[in-house]
């Protein structure tokens, strides 16, 4: 199993960043790599329960991922399971994502994302590209 860890520093305080990573109206602004749209979604990380998103690229290819929100600790962390669906809508290997927010000395926030239980280093590298692209959008929001 492989692990992916990403960190970013945001100018916004932890409460604001937590809203961006947990509330539907904010998630829809940054969830998914750049160039993707979200034609279908059930994204709410404010409480435990099921979530799902379908990302679509400019060519119309659709990518479905879903899971369960496993913990919510505002404004410190949120965790959820993650599994891609295949063409027949069968969920694949389940991995786990934890987002931690740590107050920074300057009043901002240190954002830490850990994506664990990925099936291989290649899968981790693909997820790193996707998360990095998504986090560029989040950085524009949280530092704007």
Helices and strands as residue ranges (DSSP letters): E 2-10, H 14-22, H 24-30, E 37-42, E 49-56, E 62-73, E 77-84, E 95-103, E 109-118, H 121-143
